[in-house]
Amino acid sequence: MPQGSLASPGPGFVPGLLAALLGVAGAGLLVRAWLRRGVDTAPVNLGHPHIWITLAAFAGVVALLTRLGFVATMTLFLLILFRTYSGRSWLGCALGAALTAGLAYAGFRWLLGVALPAGTWW
């Protein structure tokens, strides 16, 4: 994607800016951790089920986005995350996921003019 310039940013400008900011933040956290080594070294538990559910949901997005399209894939993704983290009913999570995915699609499509994947299985 073309980056553009500050006066006329291209579609790759904001993702590039965010990547740079995340890189700086990550480097800062590494320096902080190095300076504080040996202080408060509590173990991190990567075995929590929520972590694996979230990683599987992200993998599902990667696998299904071009096949199912943006709205269906994001609805499934958000349904899984809402149900995992909110504790609400399946119906409430499904309605929230569908509404959120639909609003995101509308914002990208009509406000920003960005075409999102429609899916090949339809």
C-alpha positions as CSV (number, residue, x, y, z in Angstrom):
1,M,0.0,0.0,0.0
2,P,1.3,3.4,-0.8
3,Q,2.3,5.4,2.3
4,G,1.7,8.9,0.9
5,S,2.8,11.9,2.8
6,L,1.6,14.0,5.8
7,A,-0.1,16.3,3.4
8,S,-1.8,13.5,1.4
9,P,-1.7,10.2,3.3
10,G,-2.2,7.0,1.4
11,P,-4.0,3.9,2.6
12,G,-0.8,2.5,4.2
13,F,-0.1,5.7,6.2
14,V,-2.1,4.9,9.4
15,P,-1.1,1.2,9.5
16,G,2.6,2.3,9.1
17,L,2.3,4.9,11.8
18,L,0.7,2.4,14.2
19,A,3.4,-0.2,13.4
20,A,6.1,2.4,14.2
21,L,4.3,3.4,17.5
22,L,3.9,-0.2,18.5
23,G,7.6,-0.8,17.7
24,V,8.6,2.1,19.9
25,A,6.3,1.0,22.7
26,G,7.7,-2.5,22.5
27,A,11.3,-1.3,22.6
28,G,10.4,0.8,25.6
29,L,8.9,-2.2,27.4
30,L,12.0,-4.3,26.6
31,V,14.2,-1.6,28.1
32,R,12.0,-1.3,31.1
33,A,12.0,-5.1,31.7
34,W,15.8,-5.2,31.3
35,L,16.3,-2.4,33.8
36,R,13.9,-4.1,36.3
37,R,15.2,-7.6,35.9
38,G,15.0,-9.6,39.1
39,V,12.3,-7.3,40.6
40,D,8.8,-8.8,41.0
41,T,9.3,-11.7,38.6
42,A,5.9,-13.3,38.8
43,P,5.4,-16.1,36.3
44,V,3.1,-15.6,33.4
45,N,0.6,-18.4,32.8
46,L,0.1,-18.9,29.1
47,G,-2.1,-21.9,29.7
48,H,-5.3,-20.0,30.4
49,P,-8.1,-21.2,28.2
50,H,-9.1,-17.6,27.2
51,I,-5.7,-17.2,25.5
52,W,-6.1,-20.3,23.4
53,I,-9.7,-19.5,22.5
54,T,-8.6,-16.0,21.3
55,L,-5.7,-17.4,19.3
56,A,-8.0,-20.0,17.7
57,A,-10.5,-17.2,16.9
58,F,-7.8,-15.1,15.2
59,A,-6.7,-18.2,13.2
60,G,-10.3,-18.7,12.2
61,V,-10.4,-15.1,10.9
62,V,-7.3,-15.7,8.8
63,A,-8.8,-18.9,7.4
64,L,-12.3,-17.7,6.7
65,L,-12.2,-14.0,5.8
66,T,-11.8,-14.4,2.1
67,R,-14.2,-17.4,2.0
68,L,-17.1,-16.1,4.2
69,G,-16.6,-12.4,3.8
70,F,-16.1,-9.7,6.3
71,V,-19.5,-9.5,7.9
72,A,-19.9,-13.3,8.5
73,T,-16.4,-13.8,9.6
74,M,-16.3,-10.8,12.0
75,T,-19.7,-11.9,13.4
76,L,-18.4,-15.3,14.2
77,F,-15.1,-13.9,15.6
78,L,-16.9,-11.4,17.8
79,L,-19.4,-13.9,18.9
80,I,-16.6,-16.2,20.2
81,L,-14.9,-13.3,21.9
82,F,-18.0,-11.8,23.4
83,R,-19.1,-15.1,24.7
84,T,-15.7,-15.9,26.1
85,Y,-15.1,-12.6,27.9
86,S,-18.5,-11.1,28.7
87,G,-20.5,-14.0,30.2
88,R,-23.7,-12.8,28.5
89,S,-26.1,-15.2,26.9
90,W,-25.5,-16.7,23.5
91,L,-28.3,-14.7,22.0
92,G,-27.0,-11.4,23.5
93,C,-23.5,-12.1,22.2
94,A,-24.8,-13.1,18.8
95,L,-26.9,-9.9,18.5
96,G,-24.0,-7.7,19.7
97,A,-21.6,-9.4,17.3
98,A,-23.9,-9.0,14.3
99,L,-24.6,-5.4,15.2
100,T,-20.9,-4.6,15.7
101,A,-19.8,-6.4,12.5
102,G,-22.6,-4.7,10.5
103,L,-21.7,-1.2,11.8
104,A,-18.0,-1.8,11.1
105,Y,-18.9,-2.9,7.5
106,A,-21.1,0.2,7.1
107,G,-18.4,2.5,8.4
108,F,-15.7,1.0,6.1
109,R,-18.0,0.7,3.1
110,W,-20.0,3.9,3.1
111,L,-18.1,6.3,5.2
112,L,-14.5,5.4,4.1
113,G,-15.3,3.9,0.7
114,V,-13.3,0.8,1.5
115,A,-14.4,-2.5,-0.2
116,L,-14.2,-5.4,2.2
117,P,-14.1,-9.1,1.3
118,A,-17.6,-10.3,0.2
119,G,-16.7,-14.0,0.4
120,T,-16.4,-16.7,-2.2
121,W,-18.7,-19.3,-0.7
122,W,-21.8,-17.3,-1.3
